[in-house]
């Protein structure tokens, strides 16, 4: 299949993407607020300076995920407050 190259700069869009291969794509300075991402594959992807504040992840595979320099205040996994596990009271 032929690859299409699309470059959109400084636009306000409402997009619906289905059955799309965006392998090796770059998303920079993007606002995904109130978006829904379903059946997506982010394997081997890197997220830098990204806010997942107030997001919900359900039925996700987090195997081999590395998280560094993260604000984990209020982070819960399966109902367990992670901040307390990493910073137990003294």
N, CA, C and O of each residue as an XYZ file, in Angstrom:
360
protein
N       0.842     -1.186      0.000
C       0.000      0.000      0.000
C       0.882      1.242      0.000
O       1.875      1.302      0.725
N       0.530      2.208     -0.791
C       1.258      3.462     -0.908
C       1.048      4.316      0.340
O      -0.060      4.377      0.872
N       2.099      4.968      0.804
C       2.021      5.858      1.965
C       1.612      7.251      1.541
O       2.148      7.806      0.581
N       0.648      7.819      2.272
C       0.246      9.203      2.040
C       0.909     10.070      3.098
O       0.972      9.683      4.265
N       1.394     11.217      2.711
C       1.994     12.152      3.645
C       1.059     13.345      3.780
O       0.719     14.001      2.796
N       0.651     13.615      5.015
C      -0.257     14.725      5.284
C       0.403     15.625      6.315
O       0.849     15.145      7.357
N       0.471     16.908      6.044
C       1.006     17.869      7.001
C      -0.043     18.957      7.182
O      -0.418     19.652      6.238
N      -0.507     19.084      8.428
C      -1.514     20.091      8.760
C      -0.903     20.996      9.811
O      -0.430     20.512     10.839
N      -0.901     22.284      9.578
C      -0.273     23.239     10.479
C      -1.292     24.290     10.900
O      -2.006     24.855     10.072
N      -1.341     24.539     12.219
C      -2.140     25.628     12.778
C      -3.604     25.573     12.326
O      -4.126     26.530     11.755
N      -4.251     24.440     12.591
C      -5.651     24.265     12.209
C      -6.468     23.788     13.403
O      -5.931     23.140     14.302
N      -7.732     24.094     13.418
C      -8.673     23.607     14.420
C      -9.534     22.557     13.718
O     -10.368     22.903     12.881
N      -9.338     21.265     14.055
C      -9.982     20.181     13.325
C     -10.789     19.286     14.241
O     -10.473     19.145     15.422
N     -11.814     18.690     13.704
C     -12.492     17.567     14.341
C     -12.275     16.395     13.401
O     -12.781     16.386     12.279
N     -11.517     15.401     13.865
C     -11.131     14.289     13.008
C     -11.779     12.991     13.458
O     -12.043     12.793     14.644
N     -12.027     12.125     12.515
C     -12.410     10.746     12.789
C     -11.520      9.884     11.908
O     -11.644      9.884     10.683
N     -10.620      9.151     12.553
C      -9.705      8.281     11.816
C     -10.040      6.836     12.156
O     -10.119      6.484     13.334
N     -10.236      5.999     11.157
C     -10.554      4.596     11.383
C      -9.701      3.736     10.463
O      -9.503      4.061      9.292
N      -9.197      2.632     11.012
C      -8.399      1.667     10.254
C      -7.254      2.365      9.510
O      -7.091      2.222      8.299
N      -6.466      3.127     10.287
C      -5.370      3.910      9.729
C      -4.051      3.401     10.298
O      -3.951      3.159     11.500
N      -3.046      3.238      9.459
C      -1.699      2.909      9.901
C      -0.899      4.208      9.918
O      -0.558      4.750      8.867
N      -0.605      4.701     11.122
C       0.164      5.940     11.266
C       1.563      5.633     11.773
O       2.149      6.425     12.511
N       2.100      4.482     11.377
C       3.442      4.052     11.778
C       4.456      5.140     11.442
O       4.445      5.697     10.344
N       5.327      5.433     12.397
C       6.398      6.425     12.271
C       5.889      7.860     12.133
O       6.606      8.722     11.624
N       4.665      8.123     12.577
C       4.119      9.481     12.513
C       4.632     10.314     13.678
O       5.086      9.774     14.687
N       4.559     11.611     13.535
C       4.954     12.553     14.580
C       3.757     13.444     14.873
O       3.180     14.049     13.969
N       3.389     13.517     16.157
C       2.334     14.418     16.600
C       2.978     15.384     17.580
O       3.487     14.965     18.619
N       2.962     16.653     17.265
C       3.648     17.636     18.098
C       2.724     18.818     18.351
O       2.085     19.329     17.431
N       2.661     19.247     19.613
C       1.830     20.373     20.028
C       0.375     20.154     19.599
O      -0.236     21.003     18.950
N      -0.164     18.979     19.985
C      -1.520     18.578     19.615
C      -2.399     18.584     20.858
O      -1.964     18.145     21.922
N      -3.618     19.071     20.741
C      -4.583     19.041     21.831
C      -5.598     17.940     21.540
O      -6.435     18.079     20.648
N      -5.519     16.834     22.304
C      -6.464     15.729     22.163
C      -7.535     15.777     23.257
O      -8.170     14.759     23.536
N      -7.744     16.932     23.876
C      -8.698     17.062     24.981
C     -10.068     16.532     24.566
O     -10.564     16.833     23.481
N     -10.667     15.737     25.453
C     -11.991     15.133     25.244
C     -12.048     14.183     24.047
O     -13.131     13.923     23.523
N     -10.908     13.666     23.610
C     -10.870     12.720     22.502
C     -11.049     11.296     23.007
O     -10.846     11.017     24.188
N     -11.422     10.414     22.124
C     -11.542      8.990     22.431
C     -10.606      8.233     21.506
O     -10.668      8.372     20.284
N      -9.747      7.440     22.100
C      -8.813      6.629     21.326
C      -9.136      5.177     21.638
O      -9.045      4.759     22.792
N      -9.508      4.411     20.637
C      -9.943      3.032     20.836
C      -9.231      2.123     19.845
O      -9.010      2.487     18.690
N      -8.876      0.931     20.322
C      -8.210     -0.064     19.479
C      -6.969      0.510     18.798
O      -6.759      0.319     17.600
N      -6.149      1.218     19.584
C      -4.944      1.847     19.048
C      -3.710      1.059     19.482
O      -3.696      0.461     20.558
N      -2.694      1.060     18.657
C      -1.439      0.384     18.958
C      -0.335      1.437     19.056
O       0.053      2.032     18.051
N       0.165      1.661     20.270
C       1.250      2.614     20.490
C       2.562      1.889     20.801
O       3.462      2.485     21.393
N       2.686      0.618     20.415
C       3.879     -0.172     20.721
C       5.137      0.559     20.248
O       5.200      1.051     19.121
N       6.129      0.617     21.128
C       7.423      1.265     20.865
C       7.305      2.773     20.641
O       8.208      3.380     20.065
N       6.215      3.380     21.085
C       6.048      4.827     20.950
C       6.654      5.545     22.150
O       6.822      4.950     23.214
N       6.974      6.799     21.982
C       7.530      7.621     23.050
C       6.628      8.825     23.254
O       6.238      9.498     22.299
N       6.302      9.087     24.522
C       5.495     10.240     24.882
C       6.370     11.157     25.727
O       6.853     10.740     26.780
N       6.586     12.394     25.291
C       7.428     13.353     26.001
C       6.625     14.636     26.211
O       6.004     15.152     25.282
N       6.646     15.139     27.439
C       5.943     16.372     27.789
C       4.466     16.288     27.389
O       3.942     17.153     26.688
N       3.808     15.209     27.861
C       2.416     14.930     27.535
C       1.599     14.925     28.817
O       2.042     14.404     29.841
N       0.403     15.506     28.761
C      -0.493     15.492     29.917
C      -1.577     14.442     29.709
O      -2.337     14.502     28.742
N      -1.640     13.464     30.640
C      -2.726     12.502     30.676
C      -3.632     12.799     31.868
O      -4.338     11.912     32.348
N      -3.615     14.043     32.347
C      -4.387     14.449     33.515
C      -5.870     14.158     33.301
O      -6.439     14.487     32.260
N      -6.478     13.539     34.303
C      -7.904     13.204     34.306
C      -8.318     12.242     33.188
O      -9.492     12.208     32.818
N      -7.385     11.464     32.645
C      -7.706     10.467     31.616
C      -8.056      9.132     32.259
O      -7.683      8.857     33.399
N      -8.771      8.321     31.517
C      -9.093      6.964     31.950
C      -8.550      5.989     30.920
O      -8.720      6.165     29.714
N      -7.897      4.964     31.426
C      -7.394      3.899     30.577
C      -8.119      2.622     30.984
O      -8.107      2.261     32.161
N      -8.740      1.940     30.050
C      -9.480      0.724     30.358
C      -9.099     -0.340     29.333
O      -9.003     -0.068     28.137
N      -8.883     -1.560     29.830
C      -8.485     -2.686     28.971
C      -7.210     -2.353     28.194
O      -7.163     -2.502     26.973
N      -6.175     -1.902     28.912
C      -4.914     -1.523     28.276
C      -3.813     -2.519     28.640
O      -3.841     -3.120     29.714
N      -2.864     -2.686     27.754
C      -1.691     -3.515     27.991
C      -0.538     -2.585     28.360
O      -0.032     -1.851     27.511
N      -0.127     -2.616     29.619
C       0.972     -1.780     30.088
C       2.244     -2.592     30.318
O       3.128     -2.161     31.058
N       2.343     -3.764     29.692
C       3.531     -4.592     29.889
C       4.766     -3.896     29.319
O       4.734     -3.343     28.220
N       5.839     -3.935     30.079
C       7.141     -3.360     29.716
C       7.120     -1.844     29.526
O       7.979     -1.301     28.831
N       6.154     -1.154     30.130
C       6.082      0.304     30.045
C       7.056      0.907     31.052
O       7.128      0.452     32.194
N       7.794      1.912     30.643
C       8.697      2.639     31.528
C       8.174      4.061     31.675
O       7.897      4.741     30.687
N       8.042      4.501     32.925
C       7.567      5.854     33.197
C       8.632      6.551     34.030
O       9.018      6.061     35.091
N       9.106      7.694     33.547
C      10.158      8.442     34.226
C       9.725      9.884     34.424
O       8.998     10.438     33.599
N      10.165     10.487     35.505
C       9.906     11.906     35.789
C       8.423     12.241     35.666
O       8.054     13.212     35.006
N       7.570     11.430     36.308
C       6.125     11.592     36.175
C       5.497     12.124     37.456
O       5.907     11.749     38.554
N       4.514     12.987     37.320
C       3.685     13.416     38.436
C       2.623     12.340     38.609
O       1.754     12.190     37.750
N       2.679     11.586     39.713
C       1.755     10.474     39.915
C       0.714     10.769     40.986
O       0.072      9.853     41.499
N       0.542     12.047     41.325
C      -0.431     12.425     42.346
C      -1.827     11.965     41.912
O      -2.318     12.377     40.861
N      -2.460     11.118     42.716
C      -3.803     10.617     42.442
C      -3.861      9.462     41.458
O      -4.952      8.988     41.142
N      -2.707      8.987     40.958
C      -2.684      7.881     40.001
C      -3.147      6.595     40.656
O      -2.593      6.173     41.671
N      -4.158      5.974     40.078
C      -4.657      4.695     40.572
C      -4.589      3.667     39.452
O      -4.922      3.954     38.303
N      -4.156      2.474     39.806
C      -4.204      1.339     38.891
C      -5.015      0.262     39.575
O      -4.671     -0.184     40.670
N      -6.092     -0.156     38.933
C      -7.016     -1.138     39.510
C      -7.465     -0.725     40.908
O      -7.591     -1.560     41.804
N      -7.706      0.576     41.083
C      -8.211      1.095     42.348
C      -7.158      1.306     43.422
O      -7.494      1.734     44.526
N      -5.898      1.020     43.133
C      -4.809      1.162     44.109
C      -4.064      2.464     43.850
O      -3.597      2.715     42.740
N      -3.960      3.290     44.890
C      -3.253      4.564     44.778
C      -1.750      4.297     44.702
O      -1.148      3.858     45.681
N      -1.154      4.556     43.566
C       0.249      4.229     43.299
C       1.203      5.121     44.077
O       2.263      4.662     44.502
N       0.852      6.373     44.270
C       1.715      7.309     45.003
C       2.056      6.756     46.382
O       3.192      6.883     46.837
N       1.084      6.146     47.046
C       1.323      5.586     48.375
C       2.251      4.378     48.331
O       2.997      4.139     49.281
N       2.217      3.616     47.244
C       3.127      2.480     47.119
C       4.568      2.919     46.911
O       5.493      2.309     47.447
N       4.759      3.984     46.126
C       6.105      4.465     45.834
C       6.665      5.367     46.914
O       7.882      5.461     47.075
N       5.788      6.037     47.661
C       6.193      6.934     48.735
C       5.422      6.576     50.014
O       4.571      7.349     50.455
N       5.712      5.412     50.612
C       4.947      5.011     51.796
C       5.167      5.984     52.954
O       6.246      6.562     53.088
N       4.132      6.165     53.796
C       4.291      7.043     54.970
C       5.375      6.517     55.891
O       5.571      5.306     55.996
N       6.081      7.419     56.559
C       7.183      7.005     57.434
C       6.714      6.851     58.851
O       7.505      6.507     59.729
